[in-house]
């Protein structure tokens, strides 16, 4: 009998001696370090951006909400394209490096903005960078992970990403305190410049240590795309509904400030959200491998509904803290498990494309979500934005139950 593999697939041996740490591959660990550094960089500026838009650039409520929504959305328009391109070339690292480089440059450039449109232009550049890197990076995580452990791998990655999001606001608070005697506008600009430092460190990690795995995939099967599967298409519809209820983090800060809390206190609430996210992402991912990713995603939308309702009716610190905790749990599930779910459904030859499709659908619908929320805030009050989000999350949860295991 011939020992050659069948013609419809190519067998490429995985490196069985690859170093592991915490039960995950060295590659996934390094990508976690990269995300930690990059998210520290991003989250140094994220909490001050709403105030910068309003207090320095002088934008109104609807425009501020629209800008934040556009920033959240635009990166996803590129994700399916670059996921597909990285599938064709079987090279992920180059796209990851380019994406993180653009993001680092754009953050430092915010220090020199004078109007809302140059601010938006640089944030779009940052989102383009994210659009270039995200699907290839997630595909590289999937390719570097043993079958049946994608939830664990993506959970670890999101945990590291969010630990950076915890460190970033804390650094921002320290810088606000250190620079408190300077004019607020100069303080903001110094924070933007300093945010480039951890971003630069993340580039060195990518260049020196991260390696491609596209040529080491165990089986590269040419077959029918998973995108033609009914369940996957239905799940993308769920993603669209969930995205329509996904308000920007900026609305949570604006809610805290509407209750009379200062910018430093608001950043403290935001740091709490990120701490909850970081602490729960890894166990949620690990548990989803055993309990079932579909069930976890459905539970996540239920928590999303509770979080939005709690924000809407928050009048005191205890309720507001509860809202931020629920928000952290919700985002930890919905930013982690769907990626692993899509990676499991995708064939080896199209992981970048399928994961990119998820990100793109999410991005297309998250922009009108913030636009609608901004309009409700301006026309009525910010609580209506959260009530609208609760309705969309409930609809997504109900539709999720129609997907077969």
C-alpha positions in Angstrom: 0.0 0.0 0.0 1.3 3.4 -0.9 2.4 5.6 2.0 1.8 8.8 0.1 -1.1 11.0 1.4 -4.3 11.3 -0.7 -4.2 14.0 -3.3 -7.1 16.1 -1.8 -5.0 17.2 1.1 -1.4 17.9 2.1 0.1 16.6 5.3 2.7 18.7 7.0 4.1 17.5 10.3 3.7 19.7 13.3 6.7 20.4 15.4 6.0 18.0 18.3 8.9 19.4 20.4 7.6 23.0 20.3 8.1 24.7 23.7 5.0 25.3 25.8 4.3 27.5 28.7 1.1 27.4 30.9 -0.1 24.6 28.7 -0.1 26.7 25.5 2.3 27.1 22.7 5.3 29.5 22.9 3.9 31.3 19.8 0.5 32.0 21.5 2.3 33.1 24.7 4.4 35.6 22.7 1.4 36.9 20.9 -0.2 37.4 24.3 2.9 39.5 25.4 2.5 41.6 22.2 -1.2 42.2 22.9 -0.4 43.1 26.5 2.1 45.8 25.4 -0.1 47.1 22.6 -3.2 47.2 24.7 -1.3 49.0 27.5 -0.4 51.6 24.8 -4.0 51.8 23.5 -5.6 52.0 27.0 -3.3 54.7 28.1 -5.2 57.0 25.7 -8.6 55.3 25.5 -10.0 56.7 28.8 -8.8 60.3 28.0 -10.1 60.3 24.4 -13.8 61.1 25.3 -12.6 64.0 27.4 -10.2 65.1 24.8 -12.9 65.1 22.1 -15.3 67.1 24.3 -13.0 69.5 26.2 -10.1 70.1 23.8 -11.5 69.6 20.3 -15.0 70.8 21.3 -17.2 68.1 19.6 -20.8 67.7 20.5 -22.6 64.6 21.8 -23.8 63.2 18.5 -20.5 63.8 16.8 -18.5 62.4 19.7 -20.7 59.2 19.7 -20.4 58.9 15.9 -16.6 59.4 15.9 -16.2 56.7 18.6 -18.5 54.4 16.7 -16.6 54.9 13.5 -13.3 54.2 15.2 -14.7 50.9 16.6 -16.2 49.9 13.2 -13.7 50.8 10.5 -11.0 48.4 11.4 -13.3 45.4 10.8 -13.9 46.4 7.2 -10.4 45.3 6.4 -10.3 42.1 8.5 -11.9 39.7 6.1 -9.7 41.0 3.2 -6.4 40.6 5.0 -7.6 37.3 6.6 -8.1 36.0 3.0 -4.8 37.4 1.8 -2.9 35.8 4.7 -4.7 32.5 3.9 -3.4 32.7 0.3 0.2 33.4 1.2 0.2 31.3 4.4 2.2 34.1 6.0 0.7 35.8 9.1 3.6 37.5 10.8 4.2 40.2 8.1 0.5 41.4 8.4 0.7 41.3 12.2 3.9 43.5 12.2 2.5 46.0 9.7 -0.8 46.3 11.6 0.9 47.0 15.0 3.3 49.4 13.4 0.5 51.6 12.0 -1.2 51.6 15.3 1.8 52.7 17.2 2.5 55.6 14.8 -1.2 56.7 14.9 -1.3 56.9 18.7 1.8 59.1 19.0 0.4 61.3 16.2 -2.7 62.2 18.3 -0.4 64.5 20.3 -0.3 66.9 17.3 -4.1 67.0 16.4 -5.9 70.3 16.4 -9.4 69.5 15.0 -11.8 66.5 15.1 -11.1 65.5 11.5 -7.3 65.1 11.9 -8.1 63.2 15.2 -10.5 61.0 13.3 -7.9 60.5 10.5 -5.3 59.2 12.9 -7.8 56.9 14.7 -8.8 55.5 11.3 -5.1 54.8 10.6 -5.0 52.9 14.0 -8.1 51.0 13.0 -6.7 50.2 9.6 -3.7 48.7 11.4 -6.0 46.7 13.6 -7.9 45.5 10.5 -4.7 44.3 8.9 -3.4 42.4 11.9 -6.4 40.9 13.6 -7.5 38.1 11.4 -4.0 36.9 10.5 -3.0 37.0 14.2 -6.1 35.1 15.3 -5.5 32.6 12.5 -1.9 32.2 13.7 -3.1 31.6 17.3 -5.5 28.9 15.9 -2.6 27.3 13.8 -0.3 27.3 16.9 -2.9 25.5 19.0 -3.8 21.8 19.4 -7.3 20.8 18.3 -9.9 21.1 21.1 -7.9 23.8 23.0 -8.8 26.9 21.0 -11.0 28.3 23.8 -8.0 28.0 26.2 -5.6 29.7 23.7 -7.9 32.5 22.8 -8.9 32.9 26.4 -5.2 33.3 27.4 -4.7 35.8 24.6 -7.7 37.9 25.6 -6.5 37.8 29.2 -3.1 39.1 28.3 -4.7 41.7 26.0 -6.9 42.9 28.8 -4.2 42.9 31.5 -2.6 45.5 29.2 -6.0 47.3 29.3 -5.8 47.2 33.1 -2.3 48.6 33.2 -3.0 51.3 30.6 -5.6 53.3 32.5 -3.6 53.0 35.7 -0.6 54.5 33.9 -3.0 57.2 32.6 -4.2 58.0 36.1 -0.6 58.2 37.3 0.3 60.5 34.4 -2.8 62.7 35.1 -1.7 63.0 38.7 2.0 63.6 37.8 1.1 66.3 35.2 -1.9 67.9 37.0 -0.2 71.3 37.2 0.0 71.5 33.4 -2.8 72.7 31.2 -5.2 69.8 30.5 -4.6 70.0 26.8 -0.8 69.6 27.3 -1.4 66.7 29.7 -3.5 64.9 27.1 -0.8 65.4 24.4 2.0 64.0 26.7 0.0 60.9 27.4 -0.5 60.3 23.6 3.2 60.6 23.0 4.2 58.3 25.9 1.7 55.7 24.7 4.1 54.9 21.8 6.7 53.4 24.2 5.0 50.0 25.0 3.8 49.9 21.4 7.4 50.0 20.2 8.4 47.2 22.6 5.6 45.0 21.1 7.2 45.4 17.6 10.5 44.1 18.9 8.8 41.0 20.3 7.1 40.3 16.9 10.3 40.9 14.9 12.6 38.8 17.1 10.5 36.0 18.4 7.1 35.4 16.8 7.2 32.9 13.9 4.8 31.9 11.1 3.0 28.5 11.4 1.1 28.6 8.1 3.5 26.1 6.5 3.2 23.7 9.5 -0.5 23.1 9.5 -1.2 19.4 9.9 -3.8 19.2 7.2 -4.4 21.7 4.5 -7.7 20.5 3.0 -9.2 21.9 -0.2 -12.9 21.5 0.2 -16.2 23.2 0.7 -15.9 26.5 2.6 -17.4 26.6 6.1 -19.0 30.0 5.1 -21.6 28.0 3.2 -22.7 26.2 6.4 -26.2 27.2 7.7 -25.2 27.4 11.3 -22.2 29.6 10.6 -24.4 32.0 8.5 -27.0 32.1 11.3 -24.2 32.8 13.8 -23.0 35.7 11.7 -26.6 37.1 11.9 -26.3 36.7 15.7 -23.0 38.6 15.6 -24.7 41.4 13.6 -27.5 41.7 16.2 -25.0 41.6 19.1 -23.0 44.3 17.4 -26.0 46.6 17.1 -26.2 46.4 20.8 -22.5 46.9 21.4 -22.1 50.5 22.8 -18.6 52.0 22.8 -16.7 51.9 26.2 -16.9 55.7 25.9 -20.6 55.6 26.8 -19.8 53.9 30.1 -17.3 56.7 31.0 -19.9 59.4 29.9 -22.5 57.6 32.1 -20.1 57.8 35.1 -19.4 61.5 34.4 -23.2 62.2 34.0 -23.5 61.0 37.7 -21.0 63.5 38.8 -17.8 61.5 38.9 -14.5 63.1 37.8 -12.4 61.9 34.8 -9.9 60.2 37.2 -12.8 58.4 39.0 -14.3 57.4 35.6 -10.9 56.0 34.5 -10.9 54.0 37.8 -14.3 52.5 36.9 -12.9 51.7 33.5 -9.9 50.0 35.0 -12.2 47.9 37.1 -14.0 46.8 34.0 -10.8 45.8 32.4 -9.6 43.9 35.5 -12.9 41.9 35.5 -12.4 41.2 31.8 -8.8 40.1 32.3 -9.5 37.8 35.2 -12.5 36.1 33.5 -11.4 35.8 29.8 -9.0 32.9 30.4 -11.3 30.7 32.6 -14.2 31.4 30.3 -12.2 30.3 27.3 -10.9 27.2 29.1 -14.4 26.3 30.3 -15.9 26.8 26.8 -13.8 24.0 25.5 -15.6 21.6 27.9 -19.0 23.2 28.4 -19.6 24.3 24.8 -18.9 27.5 23.0 -22.5 28.0 21.8 -23.8 27.9 25.4 -21.2 30.3 26.6 -21.9 32.8 23.9 -25.7 32.6 24.7 -25.0 33.2 28.3 -22.8 36.1 27.3 -25.6 37.9 25.6 -27.8 37.4 28.7 -25.1 39.1 30.8 -24.9 41.9 28.2 -28.6 42.6 28.7 -28.2 42.8 32.4 -25.2 45.1 32.1 -27.0 47.5 29.8 -30.1 47.6 32.1 -27.9 48.2 35.1 -26.1 51.1 33.4 -29.4 52.6 32.4 -30.8 52.5 35.9 -27.6 53.3 37.8 -27.9 56.2 40.2 -25.3 55.4 42.9 -21.8 54.0 43.1 -22.8 50.5 44.1 -25.1 50.1 41.1 -22.5 51.7 38.8 -19.8 49.3 40.0 -22.1 46.4 39.4 -22.7 47.6 35.9 -19.0 47.8 35.1 -18.5 44.3 36.6 -21.3 42.9 34.4 -19.9 44.8 31.4 -16.5 43.2 32.0 -18.0 39.7 32.2 -20.0 40.2 29.0 -17.1 41.6 27.0 -14.8 38.8 28.3 -17.2 36.2 26.8 -18.2 37.9 23.6 -14.6 39.0 22.7 -13.1 35.6 23.3 -15.5 32.7 22.6 -16.8 33.7 19.2 -13.2 33.8 17.8 -12.6 30.3 19.1 -16.0 29.2 17.8 -15.2 30.5 14.3 -11.7 28.9 14.4 -13.3 25.5 15.2 -15.8 25.8 12.4 -13.2 27.0 9.8 -11.3 24.6 7.6 -7.5 24.8 7.8 -7.2 26.5 4.4 -9.5 29.4 5.3 -9.1 30.2 9.0 -8.0 33.8 8.3 -11.0 34.3 5.9 -13.6 32.9 8.3 -12.3 34.7 11.4 -12.0 37.8 9.3 -15.7 37.4 8.2 -16.7 37.4 11.8 -14.7 40.6 12.6 -16.0 42.3 9.4 -19.7 41.6 10.2 -19.2 42.8 13.7 -17.5 46.0 12.5 -20.1 46.8 9.9 -22.9 46.7 12.5 -21.1 48.2 15.5 -20.9 51.6 13.8 -24.6 52.2 13.5 -24.9 50.9 17.1 -22.8 53.9 18.4 -24.5 56.3 16.0 -28.0 55.2 17.3 -26.7 55.4 20.9 -25.3 58.9 20.3 -28.6 60.0 18.8 -30.6 58.6 21.7 -28.2 60.3 24.1 -28.6 63.7 22.4 -32.3 63.5 21.8 -33.4 62.0 25.1 -30.6 61.0 27.6 -27.8 58.5 27.8 -30.0 55.9 29.6 -32.0 55.3 26.4 -28.8 54.3 24.7 -28.3 51.5 27.2 -32.0 50.4 27.0 -31.7 50.1 23.2 -28.5 48.0 23.7 -30.4 45.7 26.1 -33.0 45.1 23.5 -30.5 44.1 20.8 -28.6 41.8 23.2 -31.8 40.0 24.1 -32.6 39.5 20.5 -29.2 38.1 19.8 -29.5 35.7 22.8 -32.9 34.4 21.5 -31.5 33.9 18.0 -28.5 32.1 19.4 -30.7 29.3 20.7 -31.8 28.4 17.2 -28.2 27.4 16.2 -27.6 23.6 16.4 -24.7 22.2 18.3 
